[in-house]
């Protein structure tokens, strides 16, 4: 039972990260019907910028506490990621807004590859260790363990999700975003600056991605130029599982996928008689994606499809 509980805790931690990244996918899809495959690379760049900033501060003997150093690193990474998201939308996607859907999809894959190669040029191919600046105290829950970092990841994720819900449902910008998602032409007639709203969607999603990237690096104590590809695909799977275009679905899908992956890592070897070990856990995300697309393409919570005027 303690092993089972440990896997559930690990799944909720990584699932929280998937959910946060999936919000970026589902926001863009809900408004533009576009899968922004470059979002994973934005997550990766957020992590790399934070690590670089912290190492620079440590190298110059800046006397700050670990959380303060992390906060400074985040304050550098978030604007960089937001600017990157804004640039991607304006340069790569806006000119193709009226093009057939295949064109922006191919462009998104191309942007992802370009960002990955740029990251390798800047930071190299090797893994970058996350500086040991955060508390490492371990707490016991029913025989399972959870660290301060993992508690902070889950708490911050749900706080950001609550903030996103408030933004979308209770603010003027949120109403404009929902109007744009329903019908861009009608939204324009009602005085909504559609270009601005779409840009802000990318900016907000990129900011969440930067935070998620730091969470990944802090949880695994490392980051590298290739990390965005796999975690981006898993977060996309989470968005599809919950119902892409639905914010609640992205959260549900992320948490479920994290738990499924963690349980698979713990029990896959036993279930397959040792044929598949825990290092095969990544295939579970794509098995889930295939099953969802075959049996319930709209996802668990379904996509909110607006009626076109």
C-alpha positions as CSV (number, residue, x, y, z in Angstrom):
1,X,0.0,0.0,0.0
2,X,2.8,2.4,0.8
3,X,4.3,1.8,-2.7
4,X,0.9,2.4,-4.3
5,X,0.5,5.6,-2.3
6,X,4.0,6.7,-3.3
7,X,3.2,6.2,-7.0
8,X,-0.1,8.2,-6.6
9,X,1.9,11.1,-5.0
10,X,4.5,11.0,-7.8
11,X,1.7,10.9,-10.4
12,X,-0.1,13.9,-8.9
13,X,3.2,15.9,-8.9
14,X,4.1,15.2,-12.5
15,X,0.4,15.3,-13.5
16,X,0.2,18.9,-12.1
17,X,3.0,19.9,-14.4
18,X,1.4,18.2,-17.4
19,X,-1.9,20.0,-16.6
20,X,-0.1,23.4,-16.4
21,X,1.5,22.9,-19.8
22,X,-1.7,21.5,-21.2
23,X,-3.5,24.7,-20.4
24,X,-1.2,26.5,-22.9
25,X,-2.2,24.0,-25.6
26,X,-5.9,24.1,-24.9
27,X,-6.1,27.9,-24.7
28,X,-4.5,28.3,-28.1
29,X,-6.6,25.5,-29.6
30,X,-9.8,26.9,-28.1
31,X,-9.3,30.3,-29.8
32,X,-7.5,29.4,-33.0
33,X,-8.1,25.7,-33.6
34,X,-4.3,25.4,-33.8
35,X,-2.0,22.9,-32.1
36,X,1.0,24.9,-31.0
37,X,3.7,22.2,-31.1
38,X,6.3,24.8,-30.3
39,X,4.9,25.1,-26.8
40,X,7.1,22.4,-25.4
41,X,10.2,24.3,-26.5
42,X,8.9,27.4,-24.7
43,X,8.7,25.3,-21.6
44,X,12.3,24.1,-22.1
45,X,13.6,27.6,-22.7
46,X,11.9,28.8,-19.5
47,X,13.8,26.1,-17.5
48,X,17.2,26.8,-19.2
49,X,16.9,30.6,-18.7
50,X,16.1,30.1,-15.0
51,X,19.1,27.8,-14.4
52,X,21.4,30.1,-16.3
53,X,20.2,33.1,-14.3
54,X,20.6,31.3,-10.9
55,X,24.1,30.1,-11.8
56,X,25.1,33.7,-12.8
57,X,23.9,34.9,-9.4
58,X,25.7,32.2,-7.6
59,X,28.8,32.8,-9.6
60,X,28.8,36.5,-8.5
61,X,28.3,35.5,-4.9
62,X,24.9,37.1,-4.6
63,X,23.7,36.4,-1.0
64,X,20.1,35.4,-1.4
65,X,18.1,32.5,0.0
66,X,17.3,29.6,-2.3
67,X,13.6,30.6,-2.9
68,X,14.7,34.2,-3.5
69,X,17.2,33.0,-6.1
70,X,14.6,30.9,-7.8
71,X,12.2,33.8,-7.8
72,X,14.8,36.0,-9.5
73,X,15.4,33.3,-12.1
74,X,11.7,33.0,-12.7
75,X,11.3,36.8,-13.1
76,X,13.9,36.6,-15.9
77,X,12.5,33.4,-17.5
78,X,8.8,34.4,-17.6
79,X,9.3,37.7,-19.7
80,X,11.7,35.8,-22.0
81,X,9.1,33.1,-22.6
82,X,6.3,35.6,-22.9
83,X,8.2,37.5,-25.6
84,X,9.0,34.3,-27.3
85,X,5.4,33.2,-27.4
86,X,4.4,36.6,-28.7
87,X,7.0,36.5,-31.4
88,X,6.0,33.0,-32.5
89,X,2.4,34.0,-32.9
90,X,3.1,37.2,-34.8
91,X,5.8,35.8,-37.1
92,X,4.9,32.2,-37.6
93,X,1.1,31.9,-37.1
94,X,-0.5,35.2,-37.8
95,X,0.4,35.3,-41.5
96,X,-1.2,31.8,-41.9
97,X,-4.4,32.5,-40.0
98,X,-6.5,32.1,-43.1
99,X,-4.4,29.4,-44.6
100,X,-5.5,25.7,-44.8
101,X,-5.0,24.0,-41.4
102,X,-2.1,21.9,-42.6
103,X,0.1,25.0,-43.2
104,X,0.2,26.3,-39.6
105,X,0.5,22.7,-38.3
106,X,3.7,22.2,-40.3
107,X,4.9,25.6,-39.3
108,X,4.4,24.8,-35.6
109,X,6.6,21.6,-36.1
110,X,9.2,23.7,-37.9
111,X,9.3,26.4,-35.1
112,X,9.7,23.6,-32.5
113,X,12.7,22.2,-34.4
114,X,14.3,25.7,-34.8
115,X,13.9,26.5,-31.1
116,X,15.4,23.1,-30.1
117,X,18.4,23.7,-32.3
118,X,18.9,27.3,-31.1
119,X,18.8,25.9,-27.5
120,X,21.5,23.4,-28.3
121,X,23.6,26.2,-29.8
122,X,23.2,28.3,-26.7
123,X,23.3,25.7,-23.9
124,X,24.8,22.7,-25.6
125,X,23.6,19.1,-25.8
126,X,24.6,18.1,-22.2
127,X,22.2,18.0,-19.2
128,X,22.2,21.2,-17.1
129,X,21.9,20.4,-13.4
130,X,19.4,22.4,-11.4
131,X,21.3,24.3,-8.6
132,X,20.9,22.8,-5.2
133,X,19.3,25.9,-3.6
134,X,15.9,24.6,-2.5
135,X,15.0,22.9,0.8
136,X,15.3,19.1,0.5
137,X,13.3,18.0,3.6
138,X,11.3,14.9,3.1
139,X,7.9,14.4,4.7
140,X,6.2,11.0,5.3
141,X,2.5,10.4,4.5
142,X,1.2,6.9,5.2
143,X,4.6,5.3,4.5
144,X,5.1,7.4,1.3
145,X,7.4,10.4,1.0
146,X,7.0,13.8,-0.5
147,X,9.6,16.6,-0.6
148,X,9.1,20.3,0.0
149,X,9.7,20.9,-3.7
150,X,7.0,18.5,-4.7
151,X,4.5,20.1,-2.3
152,X,5.4,23.5,-3.7
153,X,4.9,22.2,-7.3
154,X,1.4,20.9,-6.6
155,X,0.3,24.0,-4.5
156,X,1.6,26.5,-7.1
157,X,0.0,24.6,-9.9
158,X,-3.4,24.7,-8.4
159,X,-3.0,28.3,-7.5
160,X,-2.1,29.2,-11.1
161,X,-5.1,27.1,-12.3
162,X,-7.4,29.0,-10.0
163,X,-5.9,32.3,-11.3
164,X,-6.6,31.1,-14.9
165,X,-10.2,30.3,-14.1
166,X,-10.7,33.7,-12.6
167,X,-9.1,35.4,-15.6
168,X,-11.2,33.5,-18.2
169,X,-14.5,33.6,-16.4
170,X,-14.5,36.8,-14.4
171,X,-12.5,39.5,-16.3
172,X,-13.0,41.6,-19.3
173,X,-10.1,40.0,-21.1
174,X,-11.6,36.6,-20.3
175,X,-14.9,37.6,-21.9
176,X,-13.0,38.8,-25.0
177,X,-11.1,35.5,-25.2
178,X,-14.3,33.5,-24.9
179,X,-16.0,35.7,-27.6
180,X,-13.0,35.3,-29.9
181,X,-13.1,31.5,-29.4
182,X,-16.8,31.5,-30.4
183,X,-16.6,33.6,-33.5
184,X,-13.7,35.9,-34.4
185,X,-15.7,37.9,-37.0
186,X,-18.5,38.6,-34.6
187,X,-16.1,39.5,-31.9
188,X,-14.5,42.1,-34.2
189,X,-17.9,43.6,-34.8
190,X,-18.4,43.9,-31.0
191,X,-15.2,45.9,-30.7
192,X,-12.8,43.1,-29.6
193,X,-9.2,43.5,-30.8
194,X,-8.9,39.9,-32.0
195,X,-5.2,40.2,-32.8
196,X,-4.4,41.5,-29.4
197,X,-6.5,38.7,-27.7
198,X,-4.8,36.0,-29.7
199,X,-1.4,37.4,-28.9
200,X,-2.3,37.6,-25.2
201,X,-3.4,34.0,-25.3
202,X,0.1,33.0,-26.5
203,X,1.7,35.3,-23.9
204,X,-0.2,33.9,-21.0
205,X,0.3,30.3,-22.1
206,X,4.0,30.9,-22.5
207,X,4.2,32.4,-19.0
208,X,2.6,29.2,-17.6
209,X,5.0,27.2,-19.7
210,X,8.0,28.9,-18.2
211,X,6.8,28.2,-14.7
212,X,6.1,24.5,-15.7
213,X,9.6,24.2,-17.1
214,X,11.2,25.4,-13.8
215,X,9.0,22.8,-12.0
216,X,10.3,20.0,-14.3
217,X,13.9,21.1,-13.7
218,X,13.4,21.4,-10.0
219,X,11.6,18.0,-9.7
220,X,14.2,16.1,-11.7
221,X,17.2,18.3,-10.8
222,X,18.2,18.8,-14.4
223,X,17.2,20.2,-17.7
224,X,18.4,19.9,-21.3
225,X,17.6,21.1,-24.8
226,X,15.6,18.0,-25.8
227,X,13.3,18.1,-22.7
228,X,10.5,20.2,-24.4
229,X,9.8,17.6,-27.1
230,X,8.7,14.7,-24.9
231,X,7.0,16.7,-22.1
232,X,5.2,18.8,-24.8
233,X,3.8,15.6,-26.4
234,X,2.7,14.3,-23.0
235,X,1.0,17.6,-22.1
236,X,-0.7,17.6,-25.5
237,X,-1.9,14.0,-24.8
238,X,-3.2,15.3,-21.5
239,X,-5.1,18.0,-23.2
240,X,-6.6,15.5,-25.7
241,X,-7.5,13.1,-22.9
242,X,-9.4,15.7,-21.0
243,X,-10.9,17.4,-24.0
244,X,-8.8,19.9,-25.9
245,X,-10.3,23.3,-25.9
246,X,-11.7,22.8,-22.4
247,X,-9.6,24.3,-19.5
248,X,-11.1,21.9,-16.9
249,X,-10.4,19.0,-19.2
250,X,-6.7,20.0,-19.5
251,X,-6.4,19.9,-15.7
252,X,-8.2,16.6,-15.4
253,X,-6.3,15.1,-18.3
254,X,-2.9,16.2,-16.9
255,X,-3.6,14.7,-13.5
256,X,-4.9,11.4,-14.9
257,X,-2.0,11.0,-17.3
258,X,0.5,11.7,-14.5
259,X,-1.1,9.0,-12.3
260,X,-1.3,6.5,-15.1
261,X,2.3,7.1,-16.0
262,X,3.5,6.8,-12.4
263,X,1.5,3.6,-11.8
264,X,2.9,2.2,-15.0
265,X,6.4,3.0,-13.9
266,X,5.8,1.1,-10.6
267,X,3.8,-1.9,-11.9
268,X,4.6,-2.3,-15.6
269,X,7.4,-4.7,-14.9
270,X,5.2,-6.9,-12.7
271,X,2.2,-6.8,-15.1
272,X,4.4,-7.8,-18.1
273,X,6.5,-10.5,-16.3
274,X,9.6,-8.3,-16.5
275,X,9.4,-7.9,-20.3
276,X,8.7,-4.1,-20.0
277,X,10.5,-2.2,-17.2
278,X,9.8,1.2,-15.6
279,X,11.9,2.8,-18.4
280,X,9.1,2.0,-20.8
281,X,6.6,4.2,-18.9
282,X,6.7,6.8,-21.7
283,X,4.8,4.5,-24.0
284,X,1.8,4.7,-21.7
285,X,1.1,8.3,-22.7
286,X,0.9,7.5,-26.3
287,X,-1.2,4.3,-25.7
288,X,-3.6,6.6,-23.9
289,X,-3.6,9.1,-26.8
290,X,-4.4,6.3,-29.3
291,X,-7.2,4.9,-27.2
292,X,-8.7,8.3,-26.6
293,X,-8.6,9.2,-30.3
294,X,-10.1,5.8,-31.2
295,X,-12.9,5.6,-28.6
296,X,-13.6,9.2,-27.5
297,X,-12.0,11.7,-29.8
298,X,-13.6,14.6,-28.0
299,X,-11.9,13.6,-24.7
300,X,-13.3,12.9,-21.3
301,X,-15.0,16.2,-20.8
302,X,-15.6,16.9,-24.5
303,X,-14.6,19.9,-26.5
304,X,-16.7,23.0,-26.2
305,X,-17.6,23.6,-29.8
306,X,-19.1,27.0,-30.5
307,X,-21.9,27.4,-33.0
308,X,-20.7,29.5,-36.0
309,X,-22.9,32.4,-37.0
